[in-house]
């Protein structure tokens, strides 16, 4: 179990937002934190502390220069996501990304496209590809949310879907959309689903607000599920968790 650090970029700045509030118009955006430091500052911090496998997420357009800056500060130490497609995949690998996180490209029209996932996997290799399966509950199951988490796809997270998807990537990133950015506790039911059905490395995000939450992740995931923390972390203006404590924990 590892702490995977993050650098979320919005309008060229490092921010922490409530992810489900990010719509195309931006009128309902809820921002928890805007950093005065550059993206490179956080990337260099993670590099200094040997925290690899974190992710840079471009939340909308206008973040390319900031992302390039972060990758240059920690080459091969960070993954990148946000608008990844076959057209720009090699560009981001050449800029120093360790892996590419794919989201919207494989959900055209709000529905999952296996041919698109296969295309990207064949282009860069499954070992360089991370599949974002951020999701919401519907009834007794979880379905992947797309279009900035505003729409549910038909892709249900279960044993069959994980087994099929695992052929085309090397790990998964899963945000619990209902609790992401709210600092109010984790989605324990989702964690149990992930631990039961997923065999690949996986990073959970969403609602982490205490060391007790992290211990719950470790227990539910049997030590196999990594985690990332955003708004609750002190380096992002949070009051609930200290970066130094997470570094020591890991």
C-alpha positions, 0 to 999 in steps of 0.5 A: 500500500502506497501514498500516491501524490497528486497535482490537479491542474485547473486553468494552469494552476494547482487546485483542489476542487470538488470534482463532481462540480466541474461542468463545462460551463464552470458555473457550479465549480466549488474550489477548495484550494488554489496554490501559490506555488508552481506545479514544479514545486509540488513535483520536486517535493515528490521527487525529493521524497521518492514518492513515485507513481503519483498523477498529474490531472489536467482538468480542462483546457489551458493546462498543458504548459503547467503539466509539462513543467511538472513532468520536467521537474520529476521525469518518469516519476508521475503519470498524466491524465486529462484529454489523453488520446492516440493523437497526443499519447507519444507527446506526453511520454516524450515529455517524461510521463511514466504512464498515461491515464485515459478517461474520456477518450474511451467513453465517446458519447458517454459509453465505453468503447473497447476498440478505443481502449484496445487502440490506445493500448496497442499504441503505447503498450498496456504497461504504460496505460492507466485506466480511470474508472471513477464511478458513482453508485446506482442501486447495488452497483457502481458505474463509471462516470464520464463527461467530467463525472456528470454522466453515468456510462453503462460500464459496471464495475464487477469481476467480468469488467475488471477481468476484461479491462485488465488485458489492456492496461497496467493499473486503475485509478478510481475516484469515488465521485460522490465523496471526492473533494468533500473530506467527509470519509471514504466510500467503504462499499466501493473499496470492498468492491474494488478489493473483491474484483480487481487484481491489478494495482489500483489507486483509490481517491475520494473523501479521505479525511483522517489516518483512520480512513487510510487504515480502513483502506489498508484493511479493506484492500488487504494492503493492495490498494494505494491511495491519494489525498487532495483537499484534506492534505496540509500542502493543499490547505487542508487541516485534517492530514499532514503530508509528512505523516503520510510520507512516514506512514508509507 
